[in-house]
Structures are given as C-alpha cells and as structure tokens.
Amino acid sequence: MFYYVLKYVLLGPLLRLVFRPRIEGLEHVPAEGPAIVAGNHLSFSDHFLMPAILKRRITFLAKKEYFTGPGIKGRLTATFFRSAGQIPVDRTGKEAGQAAIREGLGVLSKNELLGIYPEGTRSHDGRLYKGKVGVAVMALRAQVPVIPCAMIGTFEAQPPGKVIPNIHPVVIRFGKPLDFSRYAGMENEKAILRAITDEIMYAILSLSEQEYVDEYAAVVKAQQTEAAGAAEKERRFPRMPLG
C-alpha cells in the first residue's frame, strides 16, 4: 500500500516535477508476467525515478547498507526502503551472490518485475562497467526476458555524495526484451553466463551511450581508493632522499 502512496501521492509527483524525466521505449516493458529490468546505475535517485514512471510495481535488490545506516538519516532511509518493498541484500562474503539470486528468483516467482543493476554498485565516474553474471543466472532459472534500461542524466543530477539533486534533464530509455531461452538449462556453464551478461551490458551500452570499462566497478573503486591513500601518505610523510 505504501508503495503506491509513494508512487502516486508523495514521491512520484515530486520526482516528475524536479527531474521531468523523458521516457522512451516504455512499450518494451511487459504489462504482466515476470521480467527482469537490468539497467546502469549512476545515482542514488535511480532507485526512485524508475518506479515513479513505470505503471507496474518493480522491486529492486538494494544493498544492505541502505537498511542499516546510523542515526536519524539511516533510520529514515531504512524505513523508506522497507515501506517501498525493496529487498536488502548483503554484498559481502562468499554467499552474497547466491543470496541475491534467491531473493531475485523469489520476486520473479510471484510474476513481478525485478529491477537489478548488473554492475553491482553505482558508477563513481559516469562510465559503464563490466556486469556480474547473477542477472544471467536469474534469467535462465526463471526463464524470463531481460529488458535493458538506461538512466541518462542522473549522474549529473545527483552524483555520488550529493544529497540535494541538481536540476538536470533525465531520460529513462528501455530497450527491446532480450530472450535467452536458447540457453535453457545451461545456467551452470560459466562461458554461457558470461556471454549472456555481456550481451545485456552491450544492450545497456547501446541505450546509454556511455564509455565502457571492461572491469568490475568495485575493483576499480578499490584500486583508486588505495592509490589515493598511498598518495596522501606520501604527501604527509615524504620519503627522505638517501645519501
């Protein structure tokens, strides 16, 4: 119930007023039945803009940290995500991927729309990164189509770390459904899963026209953080020349 109150009364009208999103390809989203909507992830606002414009309810797999944040802000965020029916997923540990797959298949088994970001995390620089194969596993096990989606302009509207969004035009673009039924029963084949995931990412790339990086976003983030830490350490404690 609260999902529809947010969508039609509280948050939806506000988002439409602020962002004025232009929607393209909405006819590609099925009116009924299970399907996966796989998109790029540029901004915190992505979680709210897509549900605001879709006629059907969509459930996202959201990182657990949104539900466990400290202080008043953390509690409000957790309450909001729970009330909107979003599902917390622990992204750490060996079982993280399997847990996300189980939760996603549970949504699809109810003939609902599942929203997922194959990159696994927000892009920190606006580029599109290599996708993780969980989306392919779910598509094959549930035997559902994958609708590629591109969020365009949300990085400029609300880049990482910015709380109050900028006024910036946003386009939400959906592509034709991708059918992977030809790979039915092959969800344990690593090469097949990689090929499906790459096909999904290429479809997203064609819609978003981003620069593509054939590496995982989380790995690149960690490398850049480590490099920045080393540079700061060198600045604070420069090495003395020998001799």
Buried (B, 14 or more C-beta within 10 A) or exposed (E): EEBEEBBEEEBBEEBEEBBEBEEBBEEBBBEEEBBBBBBBBBBBBBBBBBBBBBEBEBBBBBBBBBBEEEEEEBEEBBEBBBEBBBBBBEBEEEEBBEBBBEBBBBBBEEEBBBBBBBBBBBBBBBBBBBBBBBBBBBBBBBEBBBBBBBBBBBBBBBBBEEEEBEEBEBBBBBBEBBEBEEBEEBBEBEEBBBBBBBBBBBBBBEBBEBEBBEEBBBEBBEEEEEEEEEEEEEEEEEEEEEE
